[in-house]
Amino acid sequence: MENYENLLEKAYKKVKLVETGERFEIPKVQGQIEGTKTIITNLNQIASQLRRSPEHLARFLQKDLASYGAIKADRFILQNKIPSSKINEKIEAYAKEFVICRECGKPDTELIKEGEFTFIKCFACGAKHSVRAKL
């Protein structure tokens, strides 16, 4: 029978080392500009990663980018030319306002509507915060 230290040492040799990077990463916008329109092809993927509906994210982007847009099939079409760097900044602002918990900083949250108010409920720490922005 092996002693505890030897078994522990064997276990450490078999376990993969985990990178110390952030586990929550927002995908970067993919798409192109066609004429005067900006077409985002991965809005559904971004919304899925944020655990929010594509429609909610699209409403936020339309409001913050001051541009009319529509979801058609799996593409989000904005009526203005907008650089992807600006769209990525707005998506990060969306995550900060509607996804990330202000107490623990984790993305394990859901939006809850109570009457006129919307709250973020965190599954990690149990905190509940009101959302400042209205959509």
Phi and psi in degrees as GROMACS dihedral restraints (atoms count N, CA, C in turn):
[ dihedral_restraints ]
;  ai    aj    ak    al  type     phi  dphi    fc
    3     4     5     6     1   -84.4    20    10
    4     5     6     7     1   152.6    20    10
    6     7     8     9     1   -83.6    20    10
    7     8     9    10     1   168.1    20    10
    9    10    11    12     1   -58.3    20    10
   10    11    12    13     1   -44.2    20    10
   12    13    14    15     1   -62.3    20    10
   13    14    15    16     1   -40.9    20    10
   15    16    17    18     1   -66.3    20    10
   16    17    18    19     1   -42.4    20    10
   18    19    20    21     1   -63.6    20    10
   19    20    21    22     1   -40.8    20    10
   21    22    23    24     1   -64.6    20    10
   22    23    24    25     1   -41.7    20    10
   24    25    26    27     1   -63.0    20    10
   25    26    27    28     1   -42.5    20    10
   27    28    29    30     1   -62.5    20    10
   28    29    30    31     1   -40.9    20    10
   30    31    32    33     1   -64.1    20    10
   31    32    33    34     1   -43.1    20    10
   33    34    35    36     1   -62.4    20    10
   34    35    36    37     1   -34.0    20    10
   36    37    38    39     1   -69.3    20    10
   37    38    39    40     1   -30.5    20    10
   39    40    41    42     1   -85.9    20    10
   40    41    42    43     1   -20.0    20    10
   42    43    44    45     1   -82.9    20    10
   43    44    45    46     1   138.1    20    10
   45    46    47    48     1   -72.8    20    10
   46    47    48    49     1   145.0    20    10
   48    49    50    51     1   -78.2    20    10
   49    50    51    52     1   136.9    20    10
   51    52    53    54     1   -94.2    20    10
   52    53    54    55     1   133.0    20    10
   54    55    56    57     1   -68.1    20    10
   55    56    57    58     1   149.7    20    10
   57    58    59    60     1   -89.9    20    10
   58    59    60    61     1    18.5    20    10
   60    61    62    63     1   -74.6    20    10
   61    62    63    64     1   172.4    20    10
   63    64    65    66     1   -72.1    20    10
   64    65    66    67     1   135.8    20    10
   66    67    68    69     1   -82.7    20    10
   67    68    69    70     1   -19.2    20    10
   69    70    71    72     1  -105.1    20    10
   70    71    72    73     1   110.8    20    10
   72    73    74    75     1  -126.4    20    10
   73    74    75    76     1   134.5    20    10
   75    76    77    78     1   -88.9    20    10
   76    77    78    79     1   126.5    20    10
   78    79    80    81     1   -63.0    20    10
   79    80    81    82     1   147.2    20    10
   81    82    83    84     1   -77.6    20    10
   82    83    84    85     1   152.2    20    10
   84    85    86    87     1   -66.4    20    10
   85    86    87    88     1   137.0    20    10
   87    88    89    90     1  -120.0    20    10
   88    89    90    91     1   141.2    20    10
   90    91    92    93     1   162.0    20    10
   91    92    93    94     1  -163.5    20    10
   93    94    95    96     1  -153.0    20    10
   94    95    96    97     1   166.7    20    10
   96    97    98    99     1  -105.5    20    10
   97    98    99   100     1   126.7    20    10
   99   100   101   102     1  -122.0    20    10
  100   101   102   103     1   108.5    20    10
  102   103   104   105     1    64.8    20    10
  103   104   105   106     1  -118.3    20    10
  105   106   107   108     1  -101.1    20    10
  106   107   108   109     1     7.6    20    10
  108   109   110   111     1  -108.9    20    10
  109   110   111   112     1   148.7    20    10
  111   112   113   114     1  -110.4    20    10
  112   113   114   115     1   126.1    20    10
  114   115   116   117     1  -113.4    20    10
  115   116   117   118     1   120.8    20    10
  117   118   119   120     1  -102.8    20    10
  118   119   120   121     1   122.7    20    10
  120   121   122   123     1   -97.5    20    10
  121   122   123   124     1   -10.7    20    10
  123   124   125   126     1  -120.7    20    10
  124   125   126   127     1    31.4    20    10
  126   127   128   129     1   -61.3    20    10
  127   128   129   130     1   -40.8    20    10
  129   130   131   132     1   -63.0    20    10
  130   131   132   133     1   -39.0    20    10
  132   133   134   135     1   -65.5    20    10
  133   134   135   136     1   -43.6    20    10
  135   136   137   138     1   -63.9    20    10
  136   137   138   139     1   -46.6    20    10
  138   139   140   141     1   -62.1    20    10
  139   140   141   142     1   -38.7    20    10
  141   142   143   144     1   -64.4    20    10
  142   143   144   145     1   -41.8    20    10
  144   145   146   147     1   -64.1    20    10
  145   146   147   148     1   -35.9    20    10
  147   148   149   150     1   -81.8    20    10
  148   149   150   151     1    -9.6    20    10
  150   151   152   153     1    60.2    20    10
  151   152   153   154     1    43.4    20    10
  153   154   155   156     1  -131.8    20    10
  154   155   156   157     1   163.2    20    10
  156   157   158   159     1   -75.6    20    10
  157   158   159   160     1   145.3    20    10
  159   160   161   162     1   -59.9    20    10
  160   161   162   163     1   -33.0    20    10
  162   163   164   165     1   -64.9    20    10
  163   164   165   166     1   -41.1    20    10
  165   166   167   168     1   -64.7    20    10
  166   167   168   169     1   -46.1    20    10
  168   169   170   171     1   -62.6    20    10
  169   170   171   172     1   -41.3    20    10
  171   172   173   174     1   -63.4    20    10
  172   173   174   175     1   -42.0    20    10
  174   175   176   177     1   -60.3    20    10
  175   176   177   178     1   -41.9    20    10
  177   178   179   180     1   -62.7    20    10
  178   179   180   181     1   -46.3    20    10
  180   181   182   183     1   -63.4    20    10
  181   182   183   184     1   -40.7    20    10
  183   184   185   186     1   -61.0    20    10
  184   185   186   187     1   -43.1    20    10
  186   187   188   189     1   -67.6    20    10
  187   188   189   190     1   -48.3    20    10
  189   190   191   192     1   -74.2    20    10
  190   191   192   193     1   -28.6    20    10
  192   193   194   195     1   -93.5    20    10
  193   194   195   196     1    -2.8    20    10
  195   196   197   198     1    51.8    20    10
  196   197   198   199     1    50.9    20    10
  198   199   200   201     1  -143.2    20    10
  199   200   201   202     1   137.5    20    10
  201   202   203   204     1   -72.4    20    10
  202   203   204   205     1   144.0    20    10
  204   205   206   207     1  -149.9    20    10
  205   206   207   208     1   163.4    20    10
  207   208   209   210     1  -147.4    20    10
  208   209   210   211     1   144.5    20    10
  210   211   212   213     1   -92.9    20    10
  211   212   213   214     1   121.3    20    10
  213   214   215   216     1  -127.8    20    10
  214   215   216   217     1   118.1    20    10
  216   217   218   219     1    57.9    20    10
  217   218   219   220     1  -119.2    20    10
  219   220   221   222     1  -109.1    20    10
  220   221   222   223     1    21.1    20    10
  222   223   224   225     1  -119.4    20    10
  223   224   225   226     1   147.6    20    10
  225   226   227   228     1  -113.7    20    10
  226   227   228   229     1   118.9    20    10
  228   229   230   231     1  -108.8    20    10
  229   230   231   232     1   118.9    20    10
  231   232   233   234     1  -100.2    20    10
  232   233   234   235     1   144.1    20    10
  234   235   236   237     1   -83.5    20    10
  235   236   237   238     1     1.8    20    10
  237   238   239   240     1  -122.5    20    10
  238   239   240   241     1   160.1    20    10
  240   241   242   243     1   -79.1    20    10
  241   242   243   244     1   119.0    20    10
  243   244   245   246     1  -133.5    20    10
  244   245   246   247     1   126.7    20    10
  246   247   248   249     1   -66.2    20    10
  247   248   249   250     1   147.8    20    10
  249   250   251   252     1   -63.2    20    10
  250   251   252   253     1   -29.8    20    10
  252   253   254   255     1   -63.0    20    10
  253   254   255   256     1   -38.5    20    10
  255   256   257   258     1   -69.4    20    10
  256   257   258   259     1   -39.3    20    10
  258   259   260   261     1   -65.4    20    10
  259   260   261   262     1   -41.6    20    10
  261   262   263   264     1   -61.4    20    10
  262   263   264   265     1   -39.7    20    10
  264   265   266   267     1   -60.9    20    10
  265   266   267   268     1   -42.9    20    10
  267   268   269   270     1   -67.6    20    10
  268   269   270   271     1   -35.8    20    10
  270   271   272   273     1   -67.7    20    10
  271   272   273   274     1   -37.8    20    10
  273   274   275   276     1   -64.7    20    10
  274   275   276   277     1   -39.1    20    10
  276   277   278   279     1   -64.6    20    10
  277   278   279   280     1   -37.7    20    10
  279   280   281   282     1   -61.0    20    10
  280   281   282   283     1   -46.3    20    10
  282   283   284   285     1   -61.9    20    10
  283   284   285   286     1   -40.8    20    10
  285   286   287   288     1   -65.0    20    10
  286   287   288   289     1   -38.2    20    10
  288   289   290   291     1   -83.3    20    10
  289   290   291   292     1   -41.5    20    10
  291   292   293   294     1  -111.8    20    10
  292   293   294   295     1    -5.3    20    10
  294   295   296   297     1  -124.7    20    10
  295   296   297   298     1   -52.7    20    10
  297   298   299   300     1   -75.6    20    10
  298   299   300   301     1   132.1    20    10
  300   301   302   303     1   -70.4    20    10
  301   302   303   304     1   133.9    20    10
  303   304   305   306     1   -75.3    20    10
  304   305   306   307     1   -20.8    20    10
  306   307   308   309     1   -81.9    20    10
  307   308   309   310     1   -55.6    20    10
  309   310   311   312     1  -105.9    20    10
  310   311   312   313     1   -12.3    20    10
  312   313   314   315     1    78.0    20    10
  313   314   315   316     1    14.6    20    10
  315   316   317   318     1   -98.6    20    10
  316   317   318   319     1   153.6    20    10
  318   319   320   321     1   -89.6    20    10
  319   320   321   322     1     8.6    20    10
  321   322   323   324     1   -82.6    20    10
  322   323   324   325     1    72.8    20    10
  324   325   326   327     1  -133.8    20    10
  325   326   327   328     1   167.7    20    10
  327   328   329   330     1  -140.6    20    10
  328   329   330   331     1   155.9    20    10
  330   331   332   333     1   -92.0    20    10
  331   332   333   334     1   133.6    20    10
  333   334   335   336     1  -124.1    20    10
  334   335   336   337     1   129.6    20    10
  336   337   338   339     1  -101.7    20    10
  337   338   339   340     1   124.1    20    10
  339   340   341   342     1  -126.9    20    10
  340   341   342   343     1   102.6    20    10
  342   343   344   345     1    66.8    20    10
  343   344   345   346     1  -125.7    20    10
  345   346   347   348     1   -86.2    20    10
  346   347   348   349     1   -10.9    20    10
  348   349   350   351     1  -103.1    20    10
  349   350   351   352     1   148.5    20    10
  351   352   353   354     1  -115.4    20    10
  352   353   354   355     1   136.6    20    10
  354   355   356   357     1  -123.8    20    10
  355   356   357   358     1   153.9    20    10
  357   358   359   360     1  -101.7    20    10
  358   359   360   361     1   123.8    20    10
  360   361   362   363     1  -107.8    20    10
  361   362   363   364     1   122.9    20    10
  363   364   365   366     1   -93.3    20    10
  364   365   366   367     1   128.1    20    10
  366   367   368   369     1   -80.5    20    10
  367   368   369   370     1   -23.9    20    10
  369   370   371   372     1   -75.8    20    10
  370   371   372   373     1   -47.6    20    10
  372   373   374   375     1  -115.1    20    10
  373   374   375   376     1    -9.6    20    10
  375   376   377   378     1    85.7    20    10
  376   377   378   379     1     2.5    20    10
  378   379   380   381     1   -70.3    20    10
  379   380   381   382     1   156.1    20    10
  381   382   383   384     1  -135.8    20    10
  382   383   384   385     1   121.1    20    10
  384   385   386   387     1  -124.0    20    10
  385   386   387   388     1   147.4    20    10
  387   388   389   390     1   -80.0    20    10
  388   389   390   391     1   151.6    20    10
  390   391   392   393     1   -93.6    20    10
  391   392   393   394     1   131.8    20    10
  393   394   395   396     1   -77.2    20    10
  394   395   396   397     1   -38.9    20    10
  396   397   398   399     1   -83.6    20    10
  397   398   399   400     1   147.7    20    10
  399   400   401   402     1  -112.3    20    10
  400   401   402   403     1   139.6    20    10
